[in-house]
């Protein structure tokens, strides 16, 4: 199994649209290649960083 981290969101509503769209496109590409992908967790890094990250497990 392999683990990847994607930027899946943002606390700003207009940036959130951008990050969600990009993450969805990336996941769609991987799933098209018959890869099983499962979300492990979502989190934010401490500090002024507003990006929300998601860890995914690939089988």
PDB file of N, CA, C and O in Angstrom:
ATOM      1  N   UNK A   1       0.832  -1.190   0.000  1.00  0.00           N
ATOM      2  CA  UNK A   1       0.000   0.000   0.000  1.00  0.00           C
ATOM      3  C   UNK A   1       0.873   1.249   0.000  1.00  0.00           C
ATOM      4  O   UNK A   1       1.980   1.267   0.537  1.00  0.00           O
ATOM      5  N   UNK A   2       0.342   2.266  -0.609  1.00  0.00           N
ATOM      6  CA  UNK A   2       1.062   3.527  -0.747  1.00  0.00           C
ATOM      7  C   UNK A   2       0.182   4.635  -0.170  1.00  0.00           C
ATOM      8  O   UNK A   2      -1.045   4.544  -0.209  1.00  0.00           O
ATOM      9  N   UNK A   3       0.806   5.670   0.361  1.00  0.00           N
ATOM     10  CA  UNK A   3       0.060   6.787   0.950  1.00  0.00           C
ATOM     11  C   UNK A   3       0.411   8.062   0.201  1.00  0.00           C
ATOM     12  O   UNK A   3       1.582   8.328  -0.069  1.00  0.00           O
ATOM     13  N   UNK A   4      -0.615   8.859  -0.137  1.00  0.00           N
ATOM     14  CA  UNK A   4      -0.386  10.152  -0.770  1.00  0.00           C
ATOM     15  C   UNK A   4      -1.109  11.226   0.030  1.00  0.00           C
ATOM     16  O   UNK A   4      -2.077  10.945   0.736  1.00  0.00           O
ATOM     17  N   UNK A   5      -0.632  12.452  -0.087  1.00  0.00           N
ATOM     18  CA  UNK A   5      -1.246  13.599   0.567  1.00  0.00           C
ATOM     19  C   UNK A   5      -1.652  14.606  -0.502  1.00  0.00           C
ATOM     20  O   UNK A   5      -0.845  14.997  -1.344  1.00  0.00           O
ATOM     21  N   UNK A   6      -2.910  15.017  -0.454  1.00  0.00           N
ATOM     22  CA  UNK A   6      -3.423  16.009  -1.391  1.00  0.00           C
ATOM     23  C   UNK A   6      -3.952  17.214  -0.621  1.00  0.00           C
ATOM     24  O   UNK A   6      -4.377  17.093   0.529  1.00  0.00           O
ATOM     25  N   UNK A   7      -3.920  18.372  -1.266  1.00  0.00           N
ATOM     26  CA  UNK A   7      -4.551  19.565  -0.713  1.00  0.00           C
ATOM     27  C   UNK A   7      -6.020  19.483  -1.099  1.00  0.00           C
ATOM     28  O   UNK A   7      -6.356  19.585  -2.279  1.00  0.00           O
ATOM     29  N   UNK A   8      -6.898  19.301  -0.121  1.00  0.00           N
ATOM     30  CA  UNK A   8      -8.305  19.033  -0.420  1.00  0.00           C
ATOM     31  C   UNK A   8      -9.249  20.183  -0.081  1.00  0.00           C
ATOM     32  O   UNK A   8     -10.445  20.087  -0.354  1.00  0.00           O
ATOM     33  N   UNK A   9      -8.747  21.258   0.503  1.00  0.00           N
ATOM     34  CA  UNK A   9      -9.632  22.354   0.842  1.00  0.00           C
ATOM     35  C   UNK A   9      -8.891  23.535   1.425  1.00  0.00           C
ATOM     36  O   UNK A   9      -7.666  23.539   1.538  1.00  0.00           O
ATOM     37  N   UNK A  10      -9.669  24.537   1.792  1.00  0.00           N
ATOM     38  CA  UNK A  10      -9.134  25.755   2.375  1.00  0.00           C
ATOM     39  C   UNK A  10     -10.222  26.374   3.235  1.00  0.00           C
ATOM     40  O   UNK A  10     -11.406  26.117   3.017  1.00  0.00           O
ATOM     41  N   UNK A  11      -9.838  27.178   4.202  1.00  0.00           N
ATOM     42  CA  UNK A  11     -10.835  27.819   5.061  1.00  0.00           C
ATOM     43  C   UNK A  11     -11.525  28.974   4.349  1.00  0.00           C
ATOM     44  O   UNK A  11     -12.619  29.374   4.749  1.00  0.00           O
ATOM     45  N   UNK A  12     -10.918  29.510   3.314  1.00  0.00           N
ATOM     46  CA  UNK A  12     -11.547  30.558   2.504  1.00  0.00           C
ATOM     47  C   UNK A  12     -12.486  29.891   1.496  1.00  0.00           C
ATOM     48  O   UNK A  12     -12.082  28.946   0.819  1.00  0.00           O
ATOM     49  N   UNK A  13     -13.723  30.362   1.387  1.00  0.00           N
ATOM     50  CA  UNK A  13     -14.700  29.674   0.543  1.00  0.00           C
ATOM     51  C   UNK A  13     -14.309  29.672  -0.925  1.00  0.00           C
ATOM     52  O   UNK A  13     -14.540  28.675  -1.609  1.00  0.00           O
ATOM     53  N   UNK A  14     -13.720  30.764  -1.444  1.00  0.00           N
ATOM     54  CA  UNK A  14     -13.386  30.798  -2.866  1.00  0.00           C
ATOM     55  C   UNK A  14     -12.126  29.996  -3.169  1.00  0.00           C
ATOM     56  O   UNK A  14     -12.006  29.450  -4.266  1.00  0.00           O
ATOM     57  N   UNK A  15     -11.180  29.907  -2.228  1.00  0.00           N
ATOM     58  CA  UNK A  15     -10.019  29.045  -2.426  1.00  0.00           C
ATOM     59  C   UNK A  15     -10.407  27.583  -2.242  1.00  0.00           C
ATOM     60  O   UNK A  15      -9.817  26.697  -2.860  1.00  0.00           O
ATOM     61  N   UNK A  16     -11.398  27.335  -1.395  1.00  0.00           N
ATOM     62  CA  UNK A  16     -11.864  25.977  -1.159  1.00  0.00           C
ATOM     63  C   UNK A  16     -12.375  25.347  -2.454  1.00  0.00           C
ATOM     64  O   UNK A  16     -12.128  24.169  -2.712  1.00  0.00           O
ATOM     65  N   UNK A  17     -13.085  26.130  -3.265  1.00  0.00           N
ATOM     66  CA  UNK A  17     -13.586  25.617  -4.547  1.00  0.00           C
ATOM     67  C   UNK A  17     -12.441  25.146  -5.430  1.00  0.00           C
ATOM     68  O   UNK A  17     -12.529  24.083  -6.044  1.00  0.00           O
ATOM     69  N   UNK A  18     -11.370  25.925  -5.501  1.00  0.00           N
ATOM     70  CA  UNK A  18     -10.207  25.592  -6.321  1.00  0.00           C
ATOM     71  C   UNK A  18      -9.547  24.303  -5.840  1.00  0.00           C
ATOM     72  O   UNK A  18      -9.304  23.396  -6.637  1.00  0.00           O
ATOM     73  N   UNK A  19      -9.255  24.214  -4.543  1.00  0.00           N
ATOM     74  CA  UNK A  19      -8.551  23.049  -4.011  1.00  0.00           C
ATOM     75  C   UNK A  19      -9.395  21.781  -4.116  1.00  0.00           C
ATOM     76  O   UNK A  19      -8.868  20.711  -4.423  1.00  0.00           O
ATOM     77  N   UNK A  20     -10.696  21.891  -3.865  1.00  0.00           N
ATOM     78  CA  UNK A  20     -11.563  20.711  -3.968  1.00  0.00           C
ATOM     79  C   UNK A  20     -11.636  20.215  -5.397  1.00  0.00           C
ATOM     80  O   UNK A  20     -11.624  19.008  -5.638  1.00  0.00           O
ATOM     81  N   UNK A  21     -11.714  21.143  -6.359  1.00  0.00           N
ATOM     82  CA  UNK A  21     -11.790  20.764  -7.766  1.00  0.00           C
ATOM     83  C   UNK A  21     -10.509  20.049  -8.202  1.00  0.00           C
ATOM     84  O   UNK A  21     -10.564  19.024  -8.882  1.00  0.00           O
ATOM     85  N   UNK A  22      -9.356  20.597  -7.805  1.00  0.00           N
ATOM     86  CA  UNK A  22      -8.082  19.987  -8.184  1.00  0.00           C
ATOM     87  C   UNK A  22      -7.910  18.606  -7.559  1.00  0.00           C
ATOM     88  O   UNK A  22      -7.442  17.683  -8.225  1.00  0.00           O
ATOM     89  N   UNK A  23      -8.280  18.454  -6.302  1.00  0.00           N
ATOM     90  CA  UNK A  23      -8.169  17.158  -5.624  1.00  0.00           C
ATOM     91  C   UNK A  23      -9.106  16.141  -6.264  1.00  0.00           C
ATOM     92  O   UNK A  23      -8.731  14.983  -6.451  1.00  0.00           O
ATOM     93  N   UNK A  24     -10.309  16.559  -6.596  1.00  0.00           N
ATOM     94  CA  UNK A  24     -11.273  15.645  -7.217  1.00  0.00           C
ATOM     95  C   UNK A  24     -10.785  15.170  -8.577  1.00  0.00           C
ATOM     96  O   UNK A  24     -10.959  14.000  -8.920  1.00  0.00           O
ATOM     97  N   UNK A  25     -10.174  16.060  -9.358  1.00  0.00           N
ATOM     98  CA  UNK A  25      -9.637  15.664 -10.659  1.00  0.00           C
ATOM     99  C   UNK A  25      -8.520  14.637 -10.502  1.00  0.00           C
ATOM    100  O   UNK A  25      -8.461  13.661 -11.250  1.00  0.00           O
ATOM    101  N   UNK A  26      -7.642  14.854  -9.537  1.00  0.00           N
ATOM    102  CA  UNK A  26      -6.539  13.931  -9.291  1.00  0.00           C
ATOM    103  C   UNK A  26      -7.055  12.558  -8.854  1.00  0.00           C
ATOM    104  O   UNK A  26      -6.581  11.531  -9.338  1.00  0.00           O
ATOM    105  N   UNK A  27      -8.024  12.544  -7.942  1.00  0.00           N
ATOM    106  CA  UNK A  27      -8.592  11.276  -7.479  1.00  0.00           C
ATOM    107  C   UNK A  27      -9.329  10.560  -8.608  1.00  0.00           C
ATOM    108  O   UNK A  27      -9.274   9.334  -8.705  1.00  0.00           O
ATOM    109  N   UNK A  28     -10.011  11.311  -9.454  1.00  0.00           N
ATOM    110  CA  UNK A  28     -10.722  10.721 -10.585  1.00  0.00           C
ATOM    111  C   UNK A  28      -9.750  10.038 -11.544  1.00  0.00           C
ATOM    112  O   UNK A  28     -10.033   8.951 -12.047  1.00  0.00           O
ATOM    113  N   UNK A  29      -8.593  10.681 -11.799  1.00  0.00           N
ATOM    114  CA  UNK A  29      -7.569  10.080 -12.669  1.00  0.00           C
ATOM    115  C   UNK A  29      -7.066   8.767 -12.088  1.00  0.00           C
ATOM    116  O   UNK A  29      -6.924   7.779 -12.809  1.00  0.00           O
ATOM    117  N   UNK A  30      -6.794   8.755 -10.775  1.00  0.00           N
ATOM    118  CA  UNK A  30      -6.281   7.551 -10.137  1.00  0.00           C
ATOM    119  C   UNK A  30      -7.309   6.430 -10.149  1.00  0.00           C
ATOM    120  O   UNK A  30      -6.966   5.273 -10.391  1.00  0.00           O
ATOM    121  N   UNK A  31      -8.560   6.766  -9.892  1.00  0.00           N
ATOM    122  CA  UNK A  31      -9.614   5.745  -9.885  1.00  0.00           C
ATOM    123  C   UNK A  31      -9.868   5.209 -11.290  1.00  0.00           C
ATOM    124  O   UNK A  31     -10.280   4.059 -11.442  1.00  0.00           O
ATOM    125  N   UNK A  32      -9.631   6.018 -12.316  1.00  0.00           N
ATOM    126  CA  UNK A  32      -9.791   5.558 -13.700  1.00  0.00           C
ATOM    127  C   UNK A  32      -8.755   4.492 -14.035  1.00  0.00           C
ATOM    128  O   UNK A  32      -8.981   3.659 -14.913  1.00  0.00           O
ATOM    129  N   UNK A  33      -7.631   4.515 -13.346  1.00  0.00           N
ATOM    130  CA  UNK A  33      -6.581   3.508 -13.551  1.00  0.00           C
ATOM    131  C   UNK A  33      -6.793   2.295 -12.657  1.00  0.00           C
ATOM    132  O   UNK A  33      -5.846   1.567 -12.362  1.00  0.00           O
ATOM    133  N   UNK A  34      -8.043   2.071 -12.220  1.00  0.00           N
ATOM    134  CA  UNK A  34      -8.424   0.923 -11.396  1.00  0.00           C
ATOM    135  C   UNK A  34      -7.672   0.859 -10.083  1.00  0.00           C
ATOM    136  O   UNK A  34      -7.324  -0.229  -9.625  1.00  0.00           O
ATOM    137  N   UNK A  35      -7.418   1.989  -9.476  1.00  0.00           N
ATOM    138  CA  UNK A  35      -6.772   2.008  -8.171  1.00  0.00           C
ATOM    139  C   UNK A  35      -7.834   2.208  -7.095  1.00  0.00           C
ATOM    140  O   UNK A  35      -8.754   3.011  -7.250  1.00  0.00           O
ATOM    141  N   UNK A  36      -7.690   1.465  -6.008  1.00  0.00           N
ATOM    142  CA  UNK A  36      -8.608   1.583  -4.880  1.00  0.00           C
ATOM    143  C   UNK A  36      -8.042   2.645  -3.941  1.00  0.00           C
ATOM    144  O   UNK A  36      -6.939   2.489  -3.416  1.00  0.00           O
ATOM    145  N   UNK A  37      -8.790   3.715  -3.731  1.00  0.00           N
ATOM    146  CA  UNK A  37      -8.325   4.848  -2.933  1.00  0.00           C
ATOM    147  C   UNK A  37      -9.277   5.053  -1.761  1.00  0.00           C
ATOM    148  O   UNK A  37     -10.496   5.051  -1.931  1.00  0.00           O
ATOM    149  N   UNK A  38      -8.706   5.231  -0.565  1.00  0.00           N
ATOM    150  CA  UNK A  38      -9.514   5.440   0.631  1.00  0.00           C
ATOM    151  C   UNK A  38      -8.928   6.581   1.456  1.00  0.00           C
ATOM    152  O   UNK A  38      -7.717   6.643   1.670  1.00  0.00           O
ATOM    153  N   UNK A  39      -9.797   7.488   1.921  1.00  0.00           N
ATOM    154  CA  UNK A  39      -9.375   8.601   2.763  1.00  0.00           C
ATOM    155  C   UNK A  39      -9.023   8.095   4.156  1.00  0.00           C
ATOM    156  O   UNK A  39      -9.807   7.384   4.785  1.00  0.00           O
ATOM    157  N   UNK A  40      -7.832   8.469   4.634  1.00  0.00           N
ATOM    158  CA  UNK A  40      -7.402   8.095   5.982  1.00  0.00           C
ATOM    159  C   UNK A  40      -7.787   9.191   6.966  1.00  0.00           C
ATOM    160  O   UNK A  40      -8.458   8.924   7.963  1.00  0.00           O
ATOM    161  N   UNK A  41      -7.362  10.442   6.687  1.00  0.00           N
ATOM    162  CA  UNK A  41      -7.697  11.557   7.576  1.00  0.00           C
ATOM    163  C   UNK A  41      -7.540  12.883   6.858  1.00  0.00           C
ATOM    164  O   UNK A  41      -6.834  12.985   5.854  1.00  0.00           O
ATOM    165  N   UNK A  42      -8.219  13.911   7.396  1.00  0.00           N
ATOM    166  CA  UNK A  42      -8.076  15.299   6.953  1.00  0.00           C
ATOM    167  C   UNK A  42      -7.512  16.085   8.122  1.00  0.00           C
ATOM    168  O   UNK A  42      -7.847  15.821   9.277  1.00  0.00           O
ATOM    169  N   UNK A  43      -6.647  17.062   7.818  1.00  0.00           N
ATOM    170  CA  UNK A  43      -6.035  17.839   8.892  1.00  0.00           C
ATOM    171  C   UNK A  43      -5.503  19.157   8.364  1.00  0.00           C
ATOM    172  O   UNK A  43      -5.347  19.345   7.158  1.00  0.00           O
ATOM    173  N   UNK A  44      -5.224  20.075   9.297  1.00  0.00           N
ATOM    174  CA  UNK A  44      -4.566  21.358   9.001  1.00  0.00           C
ATOM    175  C   UNK A  44      -3.268  21.418   9.771  1.00  0.00           C
ATOM    176  O   UNK A  44      -3.166  20.866  10.866  1.00  0.00           O
ATOM    177  N   UNK A  45      -2.285  22.077   9.213  1.00  0.00           N
ATOM    178  CA  UNK A  45      -1.001  22.267   9.876  1.00  0.00           C
ATOM    179  C   UNK A  45      -1.096  23.511  10.765  1.00  0.00           C
ATOM    180  O   UNK A  45      -1.738  24.494  10.396  1.00  0.00           O
ATOM    181  N   UNK A  46      -0.459  23.464  11.924  1.00  0.00           N
ATOM    182  CA  UNK A  46      -0.467  24.595  12.862  1.00  0.00           C
ATOM    183  C   UNK A  46       0.080  25.855  12.209  1.00  0.00           C
ATOM    184  O   UNK A  46       0.915  25.782  11.308  1.00  0.00           O
ATOM    185  N   UNK A  47      -0.385  26.993  12.659  1.00  0.00           N
ATOM    186  CA  UNK A  47       0.099  28.267  12.160  1.00  0.00           C
ATOM    187  C   UNK A  47      -0.939  28.962  11.304  1.00  0.00           C
ATOM    188  O   UNK A  47      -2.134  28.681  11.397  1.00  0.00           O
ATOM    189  N   UNK A  48      -0.468  29.867  10.473  1.00  0.00           N
ATOM    190  CA  UNK A  48      -1.381  30.663   9.655  1.00  0.00           C
ATOM    191  C   UNK A  48      -1.751  29.979   8.340  1.00  0.00           C
ATOM    192  O   UNK A  48      -2.453  30.566   7.517  1.00  0.00           O
ATOM    193  N   UNK A  49      -1.293  28.760   8.135  1.00  0.00           N
ATOM    194  CA  UNK A  49      -1.613  28.014   6.935  1.00  0.00           C
ATOM    195  C   UNK A  49      -3.099  27.658   6.936  1.00  0.00           C
ATOM    196  O   UNK A  49      -3.591  27.077   7.903  1.00  0.00           O
ATOM    197  N   UNK A  50      -3.823  27.999   5.864  1.00  0.00           N
ATOM    198  CA  UNK A  50      -5.265  27.761   5.811  1.00  0.00           C
ATOM    199  C   UNK A  50      -5.631  26.572   4.942  1.00  0.00           C
ATOM    200  O   UNK A  50      -6.815  26.306   4.733  1.00  0.00           O
ATOM    201  N   UNK A  51      -4.645  25.852   4.432  1.00  0.00           N
ATOM    202  CA  UNK A  51      -4.904  24.716   3.547  1.00  0.00           C
ATOM    203  C   UNK A  51      -5.270  23.491   4.375  1.00  0.00           C
ATOM    204  O   UNK A  51      -4.668  23.221   5.414  1.00  0.00           O
ATOM    205  N   UNK A  52      -6.266  22.757   3.894  1.00  0.00           N
ATOM    206  CA  UNK A  52      -6.682  21.503   4.528  1.00  0.00           C
ATOM    207  C   UNK A  52      -6.106  20.363   3.687  1.00  0.00           C
ATOM    208  O   UNK A  52      -6.298  20.322   2.472  1.00  0.00           O
ATOM    209  N   UNK A  53      -5.406  19.446   4.337  1.00  0.00           N
ATOM    210  CA  UNK A  53      -4.765  18.330   3.654  1.00  0.00           C
ATOM    211  C   UNK A  53      -5.537  17.047   3.911  1.00  0.00           C
ATOM    212  O   UNK A  53      -6.209  16.912   4.934  1.00  0.00           O
ATOM    213  N   UNK A  54      -5.440  16.112   2.985  1.00  0.00           N
ATOM    214  CA  UNK A  54      -6.069  14.806   3.140  1.00  0.00           C
ATOM    215  C   UNK A  54      -5.053  13.718   2.824  1.00  0.00           C
ATOM    216  O   UNK A  54      -4.368  13.782   1.803  1.00  0.00           O
ATOM    217  N   UNK A  55      -4.954  12.723   3.694  1.00  0.00           N
ATOM    218  CA  UNK A  55      -4.096  11.576   3.452  1.00  0.00           C
ATOM    219  C   UNK A  55      -4.956  10.454   2.881  1.00  0.00           C
ATOM    220  O   UNK A  55      -6.014  10.137   3.424  1.00  0.00           O
ATOM    221  N   UNK A  56      -4.498   9.858   1.787  1.00  0.00           N
ATOM    222  CA  UNK A  56      -5.222   8.784   1.122  1.00  0.00           C
ATOM    223  C   UNK A  56      -4.358   7.546   1.048  1.00  0.00           C
ATOM    224  O   UNK A  56      -3.141   7.629   0.882  1.00  0.00           O
ATOM    225  N   UNK A  57      -5.000   6.393   1.172  1.00  0.00           N
ATOM    226  CA  UNK A  57      -4.335   5.105   1.066  1.00  0.00           C
ATOM    227  C   UNK A  57      -4.673   4.520  -0.300  1.00  0.00           C
ATOM    228  O   UNK A  57      -5.841   4.449  -0.682  1.00  0.00           O
ATOM    229  N   UNK A  58      -3.639   4.099  -1.036  1.00  0.00           N
ATOM    230  CA  UNK A  58      -3.812   3.523  -2.363  1.00  0.00           C
ATOM    231  C   UNK A  58      -3.446   2.053  -2.304  1.00  0.00           C
ATOM    232  O   UNK A  58      -2.396   1.696  -1.771  1.00  0.00           O
ATOM    233  N   UNK A  59      -4.293   1.202  -2.840  1.00  0.00           N
ATOM    234  CA  UNK A  59      -3.988  -0.221  -2.904  1.00  0.00           C
ATOM    235  C   UNK A  59      -3.695  -0.625  -4.318  1.00  0.00           C
ATOM    236  O   UNK A  59      -3.412  -1.794  -4.580  1.00  0.00           O
TER     237      UNK A  59
END
